[in-house]
Amino acid sequence: MKKTWAAYPYIFWIIIFTIVPMGLLIYFSITVKTPTGTIISMDNFRRFTEPIYLKVLARSLTLAAISTVCCLLLGYPAALFLSSRDLRHKNTMVLLMVLPMWMNFLLRTYAWLTLLERKGLINTLLGKIGIPPLNLLYNDFAVVLGMVYNFLPFMVLPIYSVLSKIDHSLIEAAEDLGADPLRTFLKVRLPLSLPGVMSGITMVFMPAVTTFVISRLLGGGQYTLIGNLIEQQFLTVGDWNFGSAISLMMMLIILIGMGFTSRYEKEQEGGGLW
Amino acid sequence: MVKYFLKRGYLFLLYAFLYAPIIVLAFYSFNSSRSRGTWDGFSLKWYIQMFQDRQILTSLYYSLVIGIISSVVATIIGTMAAFGINNMKTLPRTTVMNLTYLPVLNPDIVTGISFMLLFIFIRLKLGFITLLLSHITFNIPYVILSVLPRIKQLDKNMYEAALDLGATPAVAFRKVVLPEIMPGVITGLLLAFTLSLDDFVISFFNTGSGVSTLSITIYSMARRGINPKINALSTLMFVSILTLLVIINLMMSRQKNSKEKESKEVL
């Protein structure tokens, strides 16, 4: 069984479908088309530093950061309560947290469309108690709400899995030594749950930065995040060189970010989703 | 006691936040008028219209065909690859594994675009074939990641014992190795199928005119605004996923029970 030939089809597949596409992405990002032909240039990256594009980047990062903080604030207590030992029907409760993740995220996003729109349920209910319709859709609020709604389980689950693995004798020891519940939490549970928090942050922040669907559906046609910018460059503007450059930068940001958190997780024996 | 109710109450509110939109969506799929704010009586007309909508039916067909073919092909290539990778020396193994992780970690949109660049570069017309190839590609890593741990746990002595007892390598593989790794292979297959059905971003960039999956159809309909047919479709999809999960859970618990019985009998 010391043979490696079984992996050859896969290696062939990797070369064609992983390495060559990455090479093409790099090639397009460092070249520009001129009337006389294609030349190597850093213009695409230079163009990205123009204020209007930096603004898009800043906006994407800010919204993703806000969503991540909201998910953490909402999700940490939930994970803590789910992992508490006196909770009845615990398995059902955890399953209920996972279930929405099995629903297509387009449909989850679309569900908010029907709630938030001008003639939607929320505005109709508000109208019944005499409040004029609000503009709930097509703004930052709607986009952040969509992100939090879609990614909240990704924050709860890793934190929950780390919290429920904590050796209970540690908590008992802290209590025996006279620590009150708050102190036990701050000195024992919280530090031990940090690896879960780190993977939760990664799993919410990364997809939130790169999304173009949530921003298109809940932010409206004019709403531009970095993902929408890439989509536009390829599908409407047709500037593949600039689009590739933005994609490459985004990929680097994500991979470097992942590198940081995964190193942290390895040291701490963190709990991921897989 | 108060604390317990506070905890329960908090979880209840959070679940309400998670489920209310889905329930409202399902509720209005039975509304006889197009409006979302008012209730005009019970009706199944959106379900009937959905089943008469050619676009929805063809995209359901494409989703299923691509899901099945891509998960099966990915499972075959991925399982073989897992065996090969397991036998590799350290340096090639880490190289291949890092390349395997790349599409998993990379943002979907970057993966989708890099495939698109490749297909246009080799002048393959965007359509069914490109959609299928891209789905196979993003499915393989998940198969490898679920099969590889099983192969690592294999007891080599069992395989060699089978050979010593006169089994040909093929028979030994089929009778000894395959049953051991099967749970990993099945998990990989199901994971690949689910991911393929669920994918939108990569499909969006790699499809051509005429070919669209369910996700792409939903996106293009949702972009034009509210459409009660989508409500009907999502209700059906949610109910079928729910049933599937319940069945899988029941099967797994039954398997577990019978295994426990077996082990008790052995003891």
Interface residues (C-beta under 8 A of the other chain):
Chain A: M1 K2 K3 T4 W5 A6 A7 Y8 P9 Y10 I11 W13 I14 I16 F17 T18 I19 V20 P21 M22 L24 L25 F28 L74 P77 A78 F81 L82 S84 D86 L87 M93 L96 M97 L99 P100 W102 M103 N104 F105 L106 L107 R108 T109 Y110 A111 W112 L113 T114 L115 E117 K119 G120 L121 N123 T124 Y149 L152 P153 M206 P207 V209 T210 F212 V213 R216 L217 G227 I230 E231 F234 L235 W240 G243 S244 S247 L248 M250 M251 I254 L255 M258 W274
Chain B: Y4 K7 R8 Y10 L11 L14 Y15 F17 L18 Y19 P21 I22 V24 L25 Y28 S35 R36 G37 T38 I77 G78 M80 A81 F83 G84 I85 N87 M88 P92 V96 L99 T100 L102 P103 L105 N106 P107 D108 I109 V110 I113 S114 F115 M116 L117 L118 F121 L133 S134 T137 I140 I144 L145 K156 Y159 T194 D198 F200 V201 F205 L214 S215 I218 Y219 A222 R223 I226 I230 N231 S234 M237 F238 I241 L242 L245
